[in-house]
Amino acid sequence: MTVLVIDVGTSGLRAATVAPDGTVHDVNHRAFPSVTPSPGLVEFDAQAMGAAVLDVVSATLAQTAEPIDAVGITAQRASTIVWDRATGEPVGPALGWQDLRTVFECIMAKADHNLALAPNQSATKVAWLLNTYDPDRGRDLLFGTVDSWIAWTISGGTLHITDHTNAAVTGLYDMGAREWSAHACDVLGVPMRMLPTLVDSSGELGAATAIAGAPMIGGLAGDQQASLIGQGCVRPGMAKVTFGTGGMLDLCTGTAAPADHHRSTQGTFPIVAWTRNGAANWGVEAVMLSAGTNVEWLRDDLQIIPDAAASHEIASQCDSTDGVTYVPALLGLGTPKWDYGARGTLLGITRGTGRAHIVRAVLEGVAQRGADLVEAAQTDTGLDIPTLRVDGGMSENPTFVQALANACGKAVEVSPVTEATTLGAGYLAGLAVGTWTDVDEVADSWAPATVVEPNGEFDRDRWRQAIERSSRWIPDLSALDF
């Protein structure tokens, strides 16, 4: 039985097939970056996204000789689309999760209503789109995150759904009740009739009638949760980090619901890891605001490496940084400090510092931040992470992976596929139609491409001093707390 997966990221989208042995085939990719019409604004064309998805699906189906038994969808979380129920046309631009136009609204929601919202959540974005395009709330409109929009698109406009992994990061979801929050909707003026139906992450959700053969949509999940499942982290204490543009650690905590649904003192926050047969599995998430962005800075701005892959070769030209330390805070610091006013910091430079030292310091700095995420998640949950699993573009860099193992003091298992999101969405859809029997079978299928053991250690106390020096550089931004 073969599963078709649609995987929509922040800068591109792909379709692929996942075979019963857990291998990924027939990958077709399209670049689909957002646009930034002015600083802080991030938008994309939802109709063009839908058309591009159908294009890559057609290309993948043309390559496979196997019948498609189910479809899995995974997507960037919290990006926001509002469209007309009758025509299926978006009312305006879709707002990307990085869009910051509603920072003031988030501040006022907390001050006036004690409603904690962040600008990277959907809630205030929905309200902005309604206030702009339907101020009287007289139109029959629908709201959806990207997963919901893709399900609508491939079902020919018959399915308006989202799963709990996506809903829980919108700011419109009551995590305790596992349903939409009437209070949040009332505060923001979001009619509850426009919200998608909540469904399981894995189950028979409806037919993809816009795809040849009308296969069953069997899986929906946010990208980080799909990556968690794709790396077999389905038992308490198992964790992965995806090192892409940013870095996201997700740790599976099991079936017990979290006692607190807010961000912790260690800077992690609870997530729905997945739902199946009406039951929820939970986790916590820790966030690094910039990971691969720092390598892009070396390549595009400093121009001291020709491409991202060269960072490994260049860093390997020296055995250590000779005391140079880099704090990767180009966009501020996430877990554990959440300081939006922190900035990237390069310390310890001498006359003998060369290109290789700086490149190695950048890779080691991202690794040190990875260790920060691990420590925060372990402290918040009381669970020990025995080994750390990794995917994303930086997982292909041997110097970085070794530095991560050394910083964490743990073995690092590298995913056999760079984008484990695709594999995770495939597993969720396959579970719905019997390709795999349960999540234990998914866990047992894990086969890392390589395992890297620590071969040294870093001075974590010195690292914390560097973090302190990078903090609160822009006091007004550091004062923001969402």
Protein Blocks (a to p, Z undefined) as FASTA:
>chain_A
ZZddddddfkbccdddddfkopaehiacdddddddfbghiacddfklmmmmmmmmmmmmm
mmpcbdcfbdcddddehiacdddfklopafbdcddfklcklmmmmmmmmmmnopacdfkb
mklmmmmmmmmmmmnopaccddddfklmmmmmmnnopaccddfklmmmnopacfklopac
fklmmmnopafklpccdddfbdcfbdcfkbghiaacfbdcdfklmmmmmnopabghiacd
dddfbccddddebjbdcfbfcdcfkopacddfbdcehiacdddddddfbfklmmmmmmmm
nopafbfklmmmmmmmpfbenhpacddffnopadfklpakbccddehiafklcfklmmmm
mmmmmmmmmmmmmmmmmmmnopacfbacdedjklmpmklmmmmmmmnopacdddfbfblm
lmmmmmmmmmmnopamblklmmmmpccfbdcddfbdcdfklmmmmmmmmgoklmmlmmpc
ZZ
